[in-house]
Amino acid sequence: MFCPKCGQQNLENNFRCTRCGFVLHDPAQPQYVVTDDNTLAG
């Protein structure tokens, strides 16, 4: 993938650009499982 800010080619799983530090992906959101009793387990 290419950085939209500086054009540097980065690996697809890079969070930030290796040249300029631009954030390439939004941070991963925590995964939650809703149980039958409406409580969160994660």
CHARMM-style PDB file with segment names, atoms N, HN, CA, C and O in Angstrom:
ATOM      1  N   MET     1       0.846  -1.176   0.000  1.00  0.00      PROA
ATOM      2  CA  MET     1       0.000   0.000   0.000  1.00  0.00      PROA
ATOM      3  C   MET     1       0.886   1.232   0.000  1.00  0.00      PROA
ATOM      4  O   MET     1       1.991   1.219   0.542  1.00  0.00      PROA
ATOM      5  N   PHE     2       0.394   2.282  -0.607  1.00  0.00      PROA
ATOM      6  HN  PHE     2      -0.504   2.293  -1.047  1.00  0.00      PROA
ATOM      7  CA  PHE     2       1.151   3.522  -0.690  1.00  0.00      PROA
ATOM      8  C   PHE     2       0.562   4.553   0.271  1.00  0.00      PROA
ATOM      9  O   PHE     2      -0.656   4.672   0.397  1.00  0.00      PROA
ATOM     10  N   CYS     3       1.428   5.288   0.937  1.00  0.00      PROA
ATOM     11  HN  CYS     3       2.418   5.192   0.834  1.00  0.00      PROA
ATOM     12  CA  CYS     3       1.005   6.330   1.860  1.00  0.00      PROA
ATOM     13  C   CYS     3       0.326   7.453   1.084  1.00  0.00      PROA
ATOM     14  O   CYS     3       0.897   7.960   0.119  1.00  0.00      PROA
ATOM     15  N   PRO     4      -0.884   7.852   1.485  1.00  0.00      PROA
ATOM     16  CA  PRO     4      -1.562   8.943   0.779  1.00  0.00      PROA
ATOM     17  C   PRO     4      -0.916  10.311   1.020  1.00  0.00      PROA
ATOM     18  O   PRO     4      -1.178  11.261   0.283  1.00  0.00      PROA
ATOM     19  N   LYS     5      -0.077  10.407   2.047  1.00  0.00      PROA
ATOM     20  HN  LYS     5       0.136   9.635   2.646  1.00  0.00      PROA
ATOM     21  CA  LYS     5       0.559  11.695   2.368  1.00  0.00      PROA
ATOM     22  C   LYS     5       1.867  11.900   1.605  1.00  0.00      PROA
ATOM     23  O   LYS     5       2.088  12.953   1.007  1.00  0.00      PROA
ATOM     24  N   CYS     6       2.750  10.864   1.633  1.00  0.00      PROA
ATOM     25  HN  CYS     6       2.571  10.008   2.119  1.00  0.00      PROA
ATOM     26  CA  CYS     6       4.077  11.050   1.025  1.00  0.00      PROA
ATOM     27  C   CYS     6       4.363  10.119  -0.156  1.00  0.00      PROA
ATOM     28  O   CYS     6       5.340  10.319  -0.877  1.00  0.00      PROA
ATOM     29  N   GLY     7       3.513   9.097  -0.359  1.00  0.00      PROA
ATOM     30  HN  GLY     7       2.719   8.934   0.227  1.00  0.00      PROA
ATOM     31  CA  GLY     7       3.699   8.204  -1.489  1.00  0.00      PROA
ATOM     32  C   GLY     7       4.611   7.012  -1.239  1.00  0.00      PROA
ATOM     33  O   GLY     7       4.819   6.197  -2.138  1.00  0.00      PROA
ATOM     34  N   GLN     8       5.158   6.894  -0.034  1.00  0.00      PROA
ATOM     35  HN  GLN     8       4.989   7.556   0.697  1.00  0.00      PROA
ATOM     36  CA  GLN     8       6.050   5.780   0.301  1.00  0.00      PROA
ATOM     37  C   GLN     8       5.288   4.462   0.251  1.00  0.00      PROA
ATOM     38  O   GLN     8       4.167   4.367   0.752  1.00  0.00      PROA
ATOM     39  N   GLN     9       5.905   3.434  -0.361  1.00  0.00      PROA
ATOM     40  HN  GLN     9       6.815   3.511  -0.768  1.00  0.00      PROA
ATOM     41  CA  GLN     9       5.289   2.113  -0.350  1.00  0.00      PROA
ATOM     42  C   GLN     9       5.505   1.477   1.019  1.00  0.00      PROA
ATOM     43  O   GLN     9       6.618   1.490   1.545  1.00  0.00      PROA
ATOM     44  N   ASN    10       4.448   0.925   1.588  1.00  0.00      PROA
ATOM     45  HN  ASN    10       3.545   0.915   1.161  1.00  0.00      PROA
ATOM     46  CA  ASN    10       4.484   0.289   2.899  1.00  0.00      PROA
ATOM     47  C   ASN    10       3.871  -1.096   2.807  1.00  0.00      PROA
ATOM     48  O   ASN    10       3.106  -1.389   1.888  1.00  0.00      PROA
ATOM     49  N   LEU    11       4.214  -1.946   3.769  1.00  0.00      PROA
ATOM     50  HN  LEU    11       4.836  -1.708   4.516  1.00  0.00      PROA
ATOM     51  CA  LEU    11       3.554  -3.239   3.858  1.00  0.00      PROA
ATOM     52  C   LEU    11       2.092  -3.022   4.225  1.00  0.00      PROA
ATOM     53  O   LEU    11       1.760  -2.050   4.904  1.00  0.00      PROA
ATOM     54  N   GLU    12       1.227  -3.910   3.786  1.00  0.00      PROA
ATOM     55  HN  GLU    12       1.496  -4.700   3.235  1.00  0.00      PROA
ATOM     56  CA  GLU    12      -0.211  -3.769   4.009  1.00  0.00      PROA
ATOM     57  C   GLU    12      -0.559  -3.720   5.491  1.00  0.00      PROA
ATOM     58  O   GLU    12      -1.527  -3.063   5.872  1.00  0.00      PROA
ATOM     59  N   ASN    13       0.220  -4.409   6.341  1.00  0.00      PROA
ATOM     60  HN  ASN    13       1.006  -4.943   6.031  1.00  0.00      PROA
ATOM     61  CA  ASN    13      -0.100  -4.465   7.772  1.00  0.00      PROA
ATOM     62  C   ASN    13       0.589  -3.371   8.593  1.00  0.00      PROA
ATOM     63  O   ASN    13       0.486  -3.376   9.820  1.00  0.00      PROA
ATOM     64  N   ASN    14       1.287  -2.436   7.947  1.00  0.00      PROA
ATOM     65  HN  ASN    14       1.371  -2.432   6.950  1.00  0.00      PROA
ATOM     66  CA  ASN    14       1.896  -1.322   8.684  1.00  0.00      PROA
ATOM     67  C   ASN    14       0.804  -0.397   9.216  1.00  0.00      PROA
ATOM     68  O   ASN    14      -0.119  -0.028   8.491  1.00  0.00      PROA
ATOM     69  N   PHE    15       0.922  -0.032  10.483  1.00  0.00      PROA
ATOM     70  HN  PHE    15       1.672  -0.332  11.072  1.00  0.00      PROA
ATOM     71  CA  PHE    15      -0.026   0.910  11.072  1.00  0.00      PROA
ATOM     72  C   PHE    15       0.311   2.337  10.647  1.00  0.00      PROA
ATOM     73  O   PHE    15      -0.581   3.130  10.343  1.00  0.00      PROA
ATOM     74  N   ARG    16       1.616   2.658  10.629  1.00  0.00      PROA
ATOM     75  HN  ARG    16       2.340   2.013  10.875  1.00  0.00      PROA
ATOM     76  CA  ARG    16       2.086   3.991  10.238  1.00  0.00      PROA
ATOM     77  C   ARG    16       3.050   3.874   9.058  1.00  0.00      PROA
ATOM     78  O   ARG    16       3.694   2.843   8.864  1.00  0.00      PROA
ATOM     79  N   CYS    17       3.133   4.939   8.284  1.00  0.00      PROA
ATOM     80  HN  CYS    17       2.610   5.777   8.442  1.00  0.00      PROA
ATOM     81  CA  CYS    17       4.064   5.008   7.167  1.00  0.00      PROA
ATOM     82  C   CYS    17       5.499   4.954   7.684  1.00  0.00      PROA
ATOM     83  O   CYS    17       5.831   5.591   8.684  1.00  0.00      PROA
ATOM     84  N   THR    18       6.344   4.189   6.997  1.00  0.00      PROA
ATOM     85  HN  THR    18       6.074   3.671   6.185  1.00  0.00      PROA
ATOM     86  CA  THR    18       7.738   4.065   7.416  1.00  0.00      PROA
ATOM     87  C   THR    18       8.550   5.328   7.115  1.00  0.00      PROA
ATOM     88  O   THR    18       9.622   5.511   7.692  1.00  0.00      PROA
ATOM     89  N   ARG    19       8.072   6.192   6.234  1.00  0.00      PROA
ATOM     90  HN  ARG    19       7.202   6.043   5.766  1.00  0.00      PROA
ATOM     91  CA  ARG    19       8.794   7.425   5.912  1.00  0.00      PROA
ATOM     92  C   ARG    19       8.318   8.603   6.757  1.00  0.00      PROA
ATOM     93  O   ARG    19       9.129   9.266   7.404  1.00  0.00      PROA
ATOM     94  N   CYS    20       7.011   8.871   6.758  1.00  0.00      PROA
ATOM     95  HN  CYS    20       6.352   8.332   6.233  1.00  0.00      PROA
ATOM     96  CA  CYS    20       6.527  10.111   7.379  1.00  0.00      PROA
ATOM     97  C   CYS    20       5.729   9.894   8.665  1.00  0.00      PROA
ATOM     98  O   CYS    20       5.440  10.859   9.373  1.00  0.00      PROA
ATOM     99  N   GLY    21       5.365   8.640   8.984  1.00  0.00      PROA
ATOM    100  HN  GLY    21       5.600   7.856   8.410  1.00  0.00      PROA
ATOM    101  CA  GLY    21       4.633   8.367  10.213  1.00  0.00      PROA
ATOM    102  C   GLY    21       3.129   8.558  10.117  1.00  0.00      PROA
ATOM    103  O   GLY    21       2.429   8.446  11.124  1.00  0.00      PROA
ATOM    104  N   PHE    22       2.619   8.844   8.923  1.00  0.00      PROA
ATOM    105  HN  PHE    22       3.188   8.935   8.106  1.00  0.00      PROA
ATOM    106  CA  PHE    22       1.178   9.021   8.733  1.00  0.00      PROA
ATOM    107  C   PHE    22       0.443   7.730   9.102  1.00  0.00      PROA
ATOM    108  O   PHE    22       0.893   6.640   8.750  1.00  0.00      PROA
ATOM    109  N   VAL    23      -0.679   7.846   9.805  1.00  0.00      PROA
ATOM    110  HN  VAL    23      -1.045   8.732  10.091  1.00  0.00      PROA
ATOM    111  CA  VAL    23      -1.449   6.671  10.202  1.00  0.00      PROA
ATOM    112  C   VAL    23      -2.164   6.117   8.975  1.00  0.00      PROA
ATOM    113  O   VAL    23      -2.990   6.798   8.368  1.00  0.00      PROA
ATOM    114  N   LEU    24      -1.841   4.879   8.615  1.00  0.00      PROA
ATOM    115  HN  LEU    24      -1.170   4.325   9.108  1.00  0.00      PROA
ATOM    116  CA  LEU    24      -2.389   4.256   7.414  1.00  0.00      PROA
ATOM    117  C   LEU    24      -3.703   3.541   7.667  1.00  0.00      PROA
ATOM    118  O   LEU    24      -4.519   3.399   6.756  1.00  0.00      PROA
ATOM    119  N   HSD    25      -3.915   3.091   8.892  1.00  0.00      PROA
ATOM    120  HN  HSD    25      -3.252   3.207   9.631  1.00  0.00      PROA
ATOM    121  CA  HSD    25      -5.134   2.348   9.251  1.00  0.00      PROA
ATOM    122  C   HSD    25      -5.680   2.899  10.552  1.00  0.00      PROA
ATOM    123  O   HSD    25      -4.919   3.360  11.403  1.00  0.00      PROA
ATOM    124  N   ASP    26      -6.986   2.853  10.712  1.00  0.00      PROA
ATOM    125  HN  ASP    26      -7.604   2.478  10.021  1.00  0.00      PROA
ATOM    126  CA  ASP    26      -7.580   3.173  12.002  1.00  0.00      PROA
ATOM    127  C   ASP    26      -7.165   2.101  13.005  1.00  0.00      PROA
ATOM    128  O   ASP    26      -6.974   0.946  12.624  1.00  0.00      PROA
ATOM    129  N   PRO    27      -7.024   2.464  14.282  1.00  0.00      PROA
ATOM    130  CA  PRO    27      -6.684   1.452  15.280  1.00  0.00      PROA
ATOM    131  C   PRO    27      -7.750   0.370  15.334  1.00  0.00      PROA
ATOM    132  O   PRO    27      -8.931   0.639  15.115  1.00  0.00      PROA
ATOM    133  N   ALA    28      -7.329  -0.844  15.625  1.00  0.00      PROA
ATOM    134  HN  ALA    28      -6.369  -1.062  15.803  1.00  0.00      PROA
ATOM    135  CA  ALA    28      -8.271  -1.959  15.739  1.00  0.00      PROA
ATOM    136  C   ALA    28      -9.203  -1.730  16.922  1.00  0.00      PROA
ATOM    137  O   ALA    28      -8.773  -1.308  17.996  1.00  0.00      PROA
ATOM    138  N   GLN    29     -10.461  -2.008  16.713  1.00  0.00      PROA
ATOM    139  HN  GLN    29     -10.810  -2.350  15.841  1.00  0.00      PROA
ATOM    140  CA  GLN    29     -11.457  -1.860  17.769  1.00  0.00      PROA
ATOM    141  C   GLN    29     -11.529  -3.154  18.577  1.00  0.00      PROA
ATOM    142  O   GLN    29     -11.418  -4.241  18.010  1.00  0.00      PROA
ATOM    143  N   PRO    30     -11.713  -3.052  19.893  1.00  0.00      PROA
ATOM    144  CA  PRO    30     -11.830  -4.268  20.703  1.00  0.00      PROA
ATOM    145  C   PRO    30     -13.067  -5.059  20.303  1.00  0.00      PROA
ATOM    146  O   PRO    30     -14.100  -4.495  19.944  1.00  0.00      PROA
ATOM    147  N   GLN    31     -12.938  -6.357  20.374  1.00  0.00      PROA
ATOM    148  HN  GLN    31     -12.098  -6.815  20.666  1.00  0.00      PROA
ATOM    149  CA  GLN    31     -14.043  -7.246  20.027  1.00  0.00      PROA
ATOM    150  C   GLN    31     -14.820  -7.612  21.283  1.00  0.00      PROA
ATOM    151  O   GLN    31     -14.231  -8.021  22.283  1.00  0.00      PROA
ATOM    152  N   TYR    32     -16.116  -7.470  21.234  1.00  0.00      PROA
ATOM    153  HN  TYR    32     -16.594  -7.138  20.421  1.00  0.00      PROA
ATOM    154  CA  TYR    32     -16.982  -7.801  22.366  1.00  0.00      PROA
ATOM    155  C   TYR    32     -18.000  -8.843  21.931  1.00  0.00      PROA
ATOM    156  O   TYR    32     -18.474  -8.845  20.796  1.00  0.00      PROA
ATOM    157  N   VAL    33     -18.317  -9.719  22.859  1.00  0.00      PROA
ATOM    158  HN  VAL    33     -17.932  -9.717  23.782  1.00  0.00      PROA
ATOM    159  CA  VAL    33     -19.350 -10.724  22.633  1.00  0.00      PROA
ATOM    160  C   VAL    33     -20.465 -10.468  23.618  1.00  0.00      PROA
ATOM    161  O   VAL    33     -20.229 -10.396  24.824  1.00  0.00      PROA
ATOM    162  N   VAL    34     -21.687 -10.327  23.113  1.00  0.00      PROA
ATOM    163  HN  VAL    34     -21.879 -10.385  22.134  1.00  0.00      PROA
ATOM    164  CA  VAL    34     -22.840 -10.111  23.967  1.00  0.00      PROA
ATOM    165  C   VAL    34     -23.422 -11.482  24.327  1.00  0.00      PROA
ATOM    166  O   VAL    34     -23.749 -12.278  23.447  1.00  0.00      PROA
ATOM    167  N   THR    35     -23.542 -11.742  25.609  1.00  0.00      PROA
ATOM    168  HN  THR    35     -23.276 -11.095  26.325  1.00  0.00      PROA
ATOM    169  CA  THR    35     -24.071 -13.028  26.066  1.00  0.00      PROA
ATOM    170  C   THR    35     -25.576 -12.938  26.251  1.00  0.00      PROA
ATOM    171  O   THR    35     -26.155 -11.859  26.122  1.00  0.00      PROA
ATOM    172  N   ASP    36     -26.213 -14.061  26.552  1.00  0.00      PROA
ATOM    173  HN  ASP    36     -25.744 -14.937  26.656  1.00  0.00      PROA
ATOM    174  CA  ASP    36     -27.662 -14.109  26.709  1.00  0.00      PROA
ATOM    175  C   ASP    36     -28.180 -13.204  27.841  1.00  0.00      PROA
ATOM    176  O   ASP    36     -29.314 -12.728  27.783  1.00  0.00      PROA
ATOM    177  N   ASP    37     -27.354 -12.970  28.861  1.00  0.00      PROA
ATOM    178  HN  ASP    37     -26.433 -13.356  28.908  1.00  0.00      PROA
ATOM    179  CA  ASP    37     -27.815 -12.140  29.960  1.00  0.00      PROA
ATOM    180  C   ASP    37     -27.456 -10.663  29.781  1.00  0.00      PROA
ATOM    181  O   ASP    37     -27.460  -9.893  30.742  1.00  0.00      PROA
ATOM    182  N   ASN    38     -27.144 -10.274  28.529  1.00  0.00      PROA
ATOM    183  HN  ASN    38     -27.141 -10.899  27.748  1.00  0.00      PROA
ATOM    184  CA  ASN    38     -26.887  -8.884  28.150  1.00  0.00      PROA
ATOM    185  C   ASN    38     -25.662  -8.268  28.832  1.00  0.00      PROA
ATOM    186  O   ASN    38     -25.602  -7.050  29.000  1.00  0.00      PROA
ATOM    187  N   THR    39     -24.697  -9.082  29.222  1.00  0.00      PROA
ATOM    188  HN  THR    39     -24.745 -10.072  29.086  1.00  0.00      PROA
ATOM    189  CA  THR    39     -23.445  -8.553  29.745  1.00  0.00      PROA
ATOM    190  C   THR    39     -22.382  -8.709  28.664  1.00  0.00      PROA
ATOM    191  O   THR    39     -22.506  -9.552  27.776  1.00  0.00      PROA
ATOM    192  N   LEU    40     -21.362  -7.907  28.746  1.00  0.00      PROA
ATOM    193  HN  LEU    40     -21.262  -7.222  29.467  1.00  0.00      PROA
ATOM    194  CA  LEU    40     -20.300  -7.967  27.765  1.00  0.00      PROA
ATOM    195  C   LEU    40     -19.183  -8.874  28.250  1.00  0.00      PROA
ATOM    196  O   LEU    40     -18.775  -8.814  29.409  1.00  0.00      PROA
ATOM    197  N   ALA    41     -18.706  -9.698  27.366  1.00  0.00      PROA
ATOM    198  HN  ALA    41     -19.038  -9.747  26.424  1.00  0.00      PROA
ATOM    199  CA  ALA    41     -17.548 -10.542  27.651  1.00  0.00      PROA
ATOM    200  C   ALA    41     -16.514 -10.235  26.588  1.00  0.00      PROA
ATOM    201  O   ALA    41     -16.819 -10.300  25.398  1.00  0.00      PROA
ATOM    202  N   GLY    42     -15.311  -9.905  26.985  1.00  0.00      PROA
ATOM    203  HN  GLY    42     -15.063  -9.852  27.953  1.00  0.00      PROA
ATOM    204  CA  GLY    42     -14.350  -9.549  25.946  1.00  0.00      PROA
ATOM    205  C   GLY    42     -13.026  -9.819  26.377  1.00  0.00      PROA
ATOM    206  OT1 GLY    42     -12.074  -9.582  25.633  1.00  0.00      PROA
TER     207      GLY     42
END
